[in-house]
Amino acid sequence: MDERPIRVILPLHLRRLAGVDGEVTLAVAGEVTQRSVLDALESTYPTLVGLTRDRATKRRRALVRFYACGEDLSNEEPDAPLPSAVADGVEPYLVVGSMAGG
């Protein structure tokens, strides 16, 4: 199965935990979905397991949002295909920490 290079931009605190600077590129095999990208992210950077998704249910954490091509994909089905621009490596997949407070 061919692997596709997927560009991912992480928030600063996750980049620090993963020990990376800037954008990361992940090899994703098969269909490019939020689940496959996040599986590849956690496989490549095990320190991030449980920080974007719950460890047991794999559901998105409340204060984490996912974006691609200017669209908020946070509430989309995890197995829905990501936009072709992300799958083709043209646009990045963004993991964003929500702002909270008052």
ROBAGU-476987 format. One record per atom (N, C-alpha, C, O): residue number from 1; atom name; residue in three letters; x, y negated, z. Coordinates in pm, whole numbers. Layout:
BEGIN
    nr   atom   rest     east    north       up
   NUM     CA    ala        X        Y        Z
...
This chain:
BEGIN
    nr   atom   rest     east    north       up
     1      N    met       85      117        0
     1     CA    met        0        0        0
     1      C    met       90     -124        0
     1      O    met      186     -132       77
     2      N    asp       58     -218      -85
     2     CA    asp      137     -340      -95
     2      C    asp      114     -431       25
     2      O    asp        3     -444       75
     3      N    glu      223     -492       69
     3     CA    glu      214     -590      176
     3      C    glu      216     -729      117
     3      O    glu      286     -755       19
     4      N    arg      140     -819      178
     4     CA    arg      134     -956      132
     4      C    arg      193    -1046      239
     4      O    arg      166    -1028      358
     5      N    pro      275    -1144      198
     5     CA    pro      329    -1238      296
     5      C    pro      225    -1345      330
     5      O    pro      183    -1423      244
     6      N    ile      184    -1346      456
     6     CA    ile       83    -1440      502
     6      C    ile      149    -1543      593
     6      O    ile      220    -1507      687
     7      N    arg      125    -1670      565
     7     CA    arg      181    -1780      643
     7      C    arg       88    -1810      760
     7      O    arg      -34    -1823      743
     8      N    val      146    -1822      879
     8     CA    val       67    -1850      999
     8      C    val      132    -1964     1076
     8      O    val      253    -1965     1098
     9      N    ile       49    -2059     1117
     9     CA    ile       96    -2169     1201
     9      C    ile       36    -2150     1340
     9      O    ile      -86    -2142     1356
    10      N    leu      124    -2145     1438
    10     CA    leu       85    -2125     1577
    10      C    leu       97    -2254     1656
    10      O    leu      177    -2341     1619
    11      N    pro       19    -2269     1764
    11     CA    pro       38    -2386     1850
    11      C    pro      172    -2374     1924
    11      O    pro      227    -2264     1937
    12      N    leu      222    -2486     1972
    12     CA    leu      353    -2492     2034
    12      C    leu      372    -2388     2144
    12      O    leu      475    -2321     2147
    13      N    his      275    -2372     2234
    13     CA    his      294    -2279     2345
    13      C    his      308    -2134     2297
    13      O    his      382    -2057     2357
    14      N    leu      238    -2097     2191
    14     CA    leu      252    -1961     2138
    14      C    leu      384    -1945     2062
    14      O    leu      444    -1838     2065
    15      N    arg      428    -2051     1993
    15     CA    arg      559    -2044     1926
    15      C    arg      669    -2023     2029
    15      O    arg      761    -1944     2006
    16      N    arg      660    -2093     2141
    16     CA    arg      761    -2077     2246
    16      C    arg      762    -1935     2300
    16      O    arg      869    -1876     2318
    17      N    leu      644    -1879     2326
    17     CA    leu      636    -1742     2377
    17      C    leu      689    -1641     2276
    17      O    leu      751    -1542     2314
    18      N    ala      665    -1666     2148
    18     CA    ala      712    -1576     2043
    18      C    ala      859    -1598     2009
    18      O    ala      922    -1514     1945
    19      N    gly      914    -1712     2054
    19     CA    gly     1054    -1742     2026
    19      C    gly     1077    -1783     1881
    19      O    gly     1180    -1749     1822
    20      N    val      982    -1857     1824
    20     CA    val      994    -1901     1686
    20      C    val      979    -2052     1677
    20      O    val      921    -2115     1766
    21      N    asp     1031    -2108     1569
    21     CA    asp     1013    -2250     1539
    21      C    asp      928    -2260     1414
    21      O    asp      954    -2193     1315
    22      N    gly      828    -2343     1418
    22     CA    gly      748    -2369     1298
    22      C    gly      662    -2252     1255
    22      O    gly      618    -2171     1336
    23      N    glu      641    -2247     1126
    23     CA    glu      554    -2148     1063
    23      C    glu      618    -2010     1063
    23      O    glu      740    -1998     1050
    24      N    val      536    -1905     1078
    24     CA    val      586    -1768     1066
    24      C    val      523    -1704      942
    24      O    val      415    -1744      898
    25      N    thr      591    -1605      888
    25     CA    thr      539    -1530      775
    25      C    thr      525    -1385      819
    25      O    thr      619    -1325      870
    26      N    leu      406    -1330      798
    26     CA    leu      377    -1193      840
    26      C    leu      349    -1107      718
    26      O    leu      291    -1154      620
    27      N    ala      389     -983      724
    27     CA    ala      358     -887      618
    27      C    ala      226     -819      655
    27      O    ala      216     -753      758
    28      N    val      126     -836      570
    28     CA    val       -6     -778      595
    28      C    val      -37     -681      482
    28      O    val      -37     -717      364
    29      N    ala      -64     -557      521
    29     CA    ala      -98     -454      423
    29      C    ala     -249     -445      407
    29      O    ala     -323     -461      503
    30      N    gly     -293     -421      285
    30     CA    gly     -435     -405      260
    30      C    gly     -506     -537      251
    30      O    gly     -448     -639      215
    31      N    glu     -635     -533      284
    31     CA    glu     -717     -653      275
    31      C    glu     -674     -755      380
    31      O    glu     -646     -718      495
    32      N    val     -668     -881      341
    32     CA    val     -626     -988      432
    32      C    val     -750    -1045      501
    32      O    val     -828    -1119      442
    33      N    thr     -764    -1008      628
    33     CA    thr     -875    -1052      711
    33      C    thr     -818    -1114      839
    33      O    thr     -698    -1104      865
    34      N    gln     -904    -1177      917
    34     CA    gln     -855    -1229     1045
    34      C    gln     -800    -1115     1130
    34      O    gln     -696    -1130     1194
    35      N    arg     -869    -1002     1132
    35     CA    arg     -822     -888     1211
    35      C    arg     -685     -840     1164
    35      O    arg     -596     -818     1246
    36      N    ser     -666     -826     1033
    36     CA    ser     -537     -774      984
    36      C    ser     -423     -873     1010
    36      O    ser     -311     -833     1039
    37      N    val     -453    -1003     1000
    37     CA    val     -350    -1104     1028
    37      C    val     -315    -1104     1177
    37      O    val     -197    -1107     1212
    38      N    leu     -416    -1101     1263
    38     CA    leu     -389    -1102     1407
    38      C    leu     -325     -972     1453
    38      O    leu     -242     -973     1544
    39      N    asp     -361     -859     1391
    39     CA    asp     -293     -732     1421
    39      C    asp     -145     -742     1386
    39      O    asp      -60     -699     1463
    40      N    ala     -116     -799     1269
    40     CA    ala       25     -814     1227
    40      C    ala       99     -911     1318
    40      O    ala      216     -890     1350
    41      N    leu       31    -1018     1360
    41     CA    leu       92    -1115     1451
    41      C    leu      130    -1048     1582
    41      O    leu      242    -1065     1631
    42      N    glu       38     -972     1641
    42     CA    glu       64     -906     1769
    42      C    glu      166     -793     1755
    42      O    glu      241     -766     1849
    43      N    ser      168     -728     1641
    43     CA    ser      267     -623     1618
    43      C    ser      407     -681     1605
    43      O    ser      504     -625     1656
    44      N    thr      418     -794     1535
    44     CA    thr      546     -858     1513
    44      C    thr      596     -930     1638
    44      O    thr      716     -931     1666
    45      N    tyr      504     -989     1713
    45     CA    tyr      536    -1066     1834
    45      C    tyr      454    -1012     1951
    45      O    tyr      352    -1070     1986
    46      N    pro      499     -901     2012
    46     CA    pro      422     -837     2119
    46      C    pro      394     -927     2240
    46      O    pro      300     -902     2315
    47      N    thr      474    -1030     2259
    47     CA    thr      448    -1121     2371
    47      C    thr      317    -1198     2352
    47      O    thr      268    -1259     2447
    48      N    leu      261    -1196     2232
    48     CA    leu      137    -1268     2205
    48      C    leu       12    -1182     2221
    48      O    leu     -100    -1231     2208
    49      N    val       31    -1053     2250
    49     CA    val      -84     -964     2268
    49      C    val     -170    -1015     2383
    49      O    val     -121    -1039     2494
    50      N    gly     -298    -1031     2355
    50     CA    gly     -392    -1075     2457
    50      C    gly     -405    -1226     2471
    50      O    gly     -483    -1274     2553
    51      N    leu     -330    -1303     2392
    51     CA    leu     -335    -1447     2405
    51      C    leu     -429    -1514     2305
    51      O    leu     -484    -1620     2334
    52      N    thr     -448    -1455     2190
    52     CA    thr     -544    -1510     2094
    52      C    thr     -675    -1431     2098
    52      O    thr     -781    -1484     2066
    53      N    arg     -664    -1304     2137
    53     CA    arg     -781    -1216     2146
    53      C    arg     -775    -1138     2277
    53      O    arg     -667    -1114     2331
    54      N    asp     -890    -1101     2326
    54     CA    asp     -896    -1016     2444
    54      C    asp     -830     -882     2412
    54      O    asp     -852     -826     2305
    55      N    arg     -750     -831     2504
    55     CA    arg     -679     -704     2480
    55      C    arg     -772     -588     2451
    55      O    arg     -746     -508     2361
    56      N    ala     -880     -577     2525
    56     CA    ala     -970     -462     2512
    56      C    ala    -1069     -477     2398
    56      O    ala    -1083     -387     2315
    57      N    thr    -1137     -589     2392
    57     CA    thr    -1244     -605     2293
    57      C    thr    -1196     -660     2159
    57      O    thr    -1265     -646     2058
    58      N    lys    -1078     -723     2158
    58     CA    lys    -1022     -788     2038
    58      C    lys    -1104     -908     1994
    58      O    lys    -1091     -955     1881
    59      N    arg    -1190     -959     2083
    59     CA    arg    -1268    -1079     2051
    59      C    arg    -1185    -1203     2078
    59      O    arg    -1100    -1203     2167
    60      N    arg    -1208    -1306     2001
    60     CA    arg    -1135    -1433     2013
    60      C    arg    -1148    -1489     2153
    60      O    arg    -1256    -1488     2212
    61      N    arg    -1036    -1538     2207
    61     CA    arg    -1039    -1607     2336
    61      C    arg    -1116    -1738     2320
    61      O    arg    -1112    -1800     2213
    62      N    ala    -1184    -1780     2425
    62     CA    ala    -1273    -1897     2419
    62      C    ala    -1202    -2025     2376
    62      O    ala    -1260    -2105     2303
    63      N    leu    -1080    -2046     2419
    63     CA    leu    -1011    -2173     2389
    63      C    leu     -913    -2161     2273
    63      O    leu     -817    -2238     2263
    64      N    val     -937    -2064     2186
    64     CA    val     -854    -2048     2065
    64      C    val     -946    -2058     1944
    64      O    val    -1055    -2001     1943
    65      N    arg     -901    -2131     1844
    65     CA    arg     -977    -2148     1720
    65      C    arg     -890    -2102     1603
    65      O    arg     -767    -2107     1611
    66      N    phe     -954    -2058     1495
    66     CA    phe     -884    -2013     1375
    66      C    phe     -934    -2094     1256
    66      O    phe    -1054    -2111     1237
    67      N    tyr     -840    -2143     1175
    67     CA    tyr     -873    -2225     1058
    67      C    tyr     -797    -2175      937
    67      O    tyr     -688    -2119      948
    68      N    ala     -857    -2198      820
    68     CA    ala     -790    -2171      692
    68      C    ala     -857    -2258      586
    68      O    ala     -979    -2268      581
    69      N    cys     -778    -2319      503
    69     CA    cys     -827    -2399      392
    69      C    cys     -927    -2506      438
    69      O    cys    -1027    -2531      370
    70      N    gly     -901    -2567      552
    70     CA    gly     -987    -2673      603
    70      C    gly    -1117    -2625      665
    70      O    gly    -1203    -2707      698
    71      N    glu    -1134    -2495      682
    71     CA    glu    -1257    -2439      737
    71      C    glu    -1231    -2376      874
    71      O    glu    -1128    -2311      895
    72      N    asp    -1325    -2396      966
    72     CA    asp    -1320    -2330     1096
    72      C    asp    -1374    -2189     1079
    72      O    asp    -1492    -2170     1050
    73      N    leu    -1288    -2090     1097
    73     CA    leu    -1327    -1950     1080
    73      C    leu    -1345    -1879     1213
    73      O    leu    -1358    -1757     1218
    74      N    ser    -1344    -1955     1321
    74     CA    ser    -1345    -1898     1456
    74      C    ser    -1464    -1806     1483
    74      O    ser    -1449    -1709     1557
    75      N    asn    -1578    -1833     1425
    75     CA    asn    -1696    -1751     1452
    75      C    asn    -1731    -1656     1338
    75      O    asn    -1837    -1594     1338
    76      N    glu    -1641    -1645     1241
    76     CA    glu    -1662    -1552     1130
    76      C    glu    -1633    -1409     1176
    76      O    glu    -1563    -1388     1276
    77      N    glu    -1687    -1314     1105
    77     CA    glu    -1660    -1173     1136
    77      C    glu    -1511    -1145     1119
    77      O    glu    -1451    -1191     1022
    78      N    pro    -1450    -1071     1209
    78     CA    pro    -1306    -1046     1201
    78      C    pro    -1262     -969     1077
    78      O    pro    -1146     -978     1037
    79      N    asp    -1353     -893     1016
    79     CA    asp    -1316     -815      898
    79      C    asp    -1358     -879      766
    79      O    asp    -1345     -818      660
    80      N    ala    -1408    -1003      773
    80     CA    ala    -1440    -1075      650
    80      C    ala    -1310    -1117      583
    80      O    ala    -1217    -1161      651
    81      N    pro    -1300    -1105      451
    81     CA    pro    -1177    -1145      382
    81      C    pro    -1147    -1293      402
    81      O    pro    -1238    -1377      400
    82      N    leu    -1020    -1325      422
    82     CA    leu     -977    -1465      431
    82      C    leu     -975    -1524      290
    82      O    leu     -969    -1449      192
    83      N    pro     -980    -1657      279
    83     CA    pro     -976    -1720      146
    83      C    pro     -855    -1673       65
    83      O    pro     -750    -1644      121
    84      N    ser     -872    -1666      -66
    84     CA    ser     -766    -1617     -153
    84      C    ser     -639    -1701     -142
    84      O    ser     -529    -1648     -159
    85      N    ala     -651    -1830     -114
    85     CA    ala     -532    -1915      -99
    85      C    ala     -447    -1869       19
    85      O    ala     -325    -1882       15
    86      N    val     -510    -1816      125
    86     CA    val     -436    -1762      239
    86      C    val     -376    -1627      200
    86      O    val     -258    -1601      226
    87      N    ala     -456    -1542      138
    87     CA    ala     -409    -1409       97
    87      C    ala     -295    -1416       -3
    87      O    ala     -211    -1327       -9
    88      N    asp     -292    -1523      -83
    88     CA    asp     -186    -1540     -183
    88      C    asp      -65    -1617     -129
    88      O    asp       32    -1639     -201
    89      N    gly      -72    -1657       -2
    89     CA    gly       41    -1728       59
    89      C    gly       50    -1875       24
    89      O    gly      150    -1940       55
    90      N    val      -52    -1929      -41
    90     CA    val      -52    -2070      -80
    90      C    val      -83    -2159       40
    90      O    val      -16    -2260       61
    91      N    glu     -183    -2120      118
    91     CA    glu     -226    -2195      236
    91      C    glu     -198    -2112      361
    91      O    glu     -204    -1989      357
    92      N    pro     -169    -2178      473
    92     CA    pro     -147    -2104      597
    92      C    pro     -277    -2075      671
    92      O    pro     -380    -2140      649
    93      N    tyr     -271    -1977      757
    93     CA    tyr     -376    -1945      853
    93      C    tyr     -335    -2015      982
    93      O    tyr     -222    -1996     1028
    94      N    leu     -422    -2094     1040
    94     CA    leu     -388    -2172     1158
    94      C    leu     -454    -2116     1283
    94      O    leu     -574    -2090     1284
    95      N    val     -374    -2098     1387
    95     CA    val     -422    -2063     1519
    95      C    val     -408    -2191     1601
    95      O    val     -298    -2245     1615
    96      N    val     -520    -2238     1655
    96     CA    val     -521    -2368     1723
    96      C    val     -576    -2351     1864
    96      O    val     -679    -2286     1885
    97      N    gly     -507    -2410     1960
    97     CA    gly     -557    -2413     2097
    97      C    gly     -656    -2527     2111
    97      O    gly     -623    -2642     2080
    98      N    ser     -777    -2498     2158
    98     CA    ser     -879    -2602     2175
    98      C    ser     -839    -2699     2284
    98      O    ser     -766    -2665     2377
    99      N    met     -887    -2820     2271
    99     CA    met     -867    -2922     2373
    99      C    met     -983    -2913     2470
    99      O    met    -1099    -2903     2429
   100      N    ala     -954    -2915     2597
   100     CA    ala    -1058    -2911     2699
   100      C    ala    -1025    -3015     2806
   100      O    ala     -910    -3052     2825
   101      N    gly    -1124    -3058     2872
   101     CA    gly    -1102    -3154     2979
   101      C    gly    -1196    -3272     2966
   101      O    gly    -1282    -3276     2878
   102      N    gly    -1177    -3367     3053
   102     CA    gly    -1269    -3478     3049
   102      C    gly    -1203    -3609     3079
   102      O    gly    -1269    -3712     3080
